[in-house]
Amino acid sequence: MSKPFAERAQNICDKAGSYEDNTGRAPTAKDLSRLVGRSLEEVYFILHRMVDHGVLVMIPAAYDERYAVDDEQLMETLPTPEDEPSFDEAREKREAEMSEQVDKIDERFQEGYVDEEKQKTFSDVAAALAGNIEKKPNPLDDKPAPPMPSVTPGQNELFDKLSLQLSTPQEKKPNPLDALTKKK
C-alpha cells in the first residue's frame, strides 16, 4: 500500500472510531471530511475502498450514510489505487475470463455433458404436461363453499340506484381552461 494512501485511510479509520466513541453514533462522510481536512470526494473515494474491503461498514441513514469501523485489522491488506489494473488491463482480463467461460461451455457441448438432476426435472415436467403423473387431490375441494352474505332489501335498492346512475350518460360540462386558450 502506498504510504500517503495508507496514512489517509488510517487517519479516516481512527477519526471514525473516535467520533463514534465521543458522540455515540457513526460519522457521515461530511463529518469525516471536516475531521481529516480533506475534500469530500477524496473522503468518499477512500471510504468506499474501505467499505469494499471490509474495514468499515456503511450504515444507511435517513439523510446520509454513516460509516462505522468493522475490522480495523484489514487496514494492513487494503489495496491501493496503484495496485488495481488500468481500464485496458481490466477490460482484457474480463474478455479473457469471458472467453474462458465460452470455451468451457463449448467443451461441455462437445462432450455431450448432461446434468442428471436437470434432465430428471425436465422429464418430470414433460410427463406432467403430458398428463402421465397422477394428480394429487386438492385439499380445498373438501371444504364447503363459504355462505353467501345476507343482503337486506335496502342494500339491493341502493345497488340498483347506483348502477342506474353509472349506466346513464352524464352531461359533459365545459372545461374552463378551454375558454382561456380560445381568447389567446
HURAPE-V491952 format. One record per pair of residues at least 12 apart in sequence whose C-alpha atoms are under 8 Angstrom apart, sorted by sequence separation. I is the first residue (numbers start at 1). J is the second residue. D is the distance in whole Angstrom. If there is no record, write none. Layout:
I;J;D + I;J;D
//
This chain:
56;68;5 + 57;69;6 + 56;69;4 + 57;70;6 + 29;43;7 + 55;69;6 + 56;70;5 + 29;44;7 + 55;70;5 + 56;71;7 + 16;32;7 + 54;70;7 + 55;71;5 + 56;72;8 + 15;32;7 + 54;71;7 + 55;72;5 + 29;47;8 + 55;73;8 + 55;74;6 + 12;32;7 + 15;35;7 + 47;67;8 + 54;74;7 + 55;75;6 + 15;36;7 + 53;74;7 + 12;36;7 + 11;36;7 + 50;75;8 + 53;78;7 + 50;78;7 + 49;78;8 + 12;43;8 + 28;64;7 + 29;65;7 + 9;46;6 + 28;65;6 + 29;66;7 + 8;46;8 + 9;47;8 + 28;66;4 + 29;67;7 + 27;66;5 + 28;67;6 + 26;66;6 + 27;67;6 + 9;50;8 + 26;67;6 + 27;68;7 + 26;68;5 + 13;56;8 + 20;68;8 + 16;67;7 + 17;68;7 + 16;68;7 + 17;69;6 + 16;69;7 + 13;69;7 + 13;72;8 + 10;75;7 + 9;75;8 + 6;80;8 + 5;80;7 + 1;77;8 + 1;78;7 + 1;79;6 + 2;80;6 + 1;80;5 + 2;82;8 + 1;83;8
//
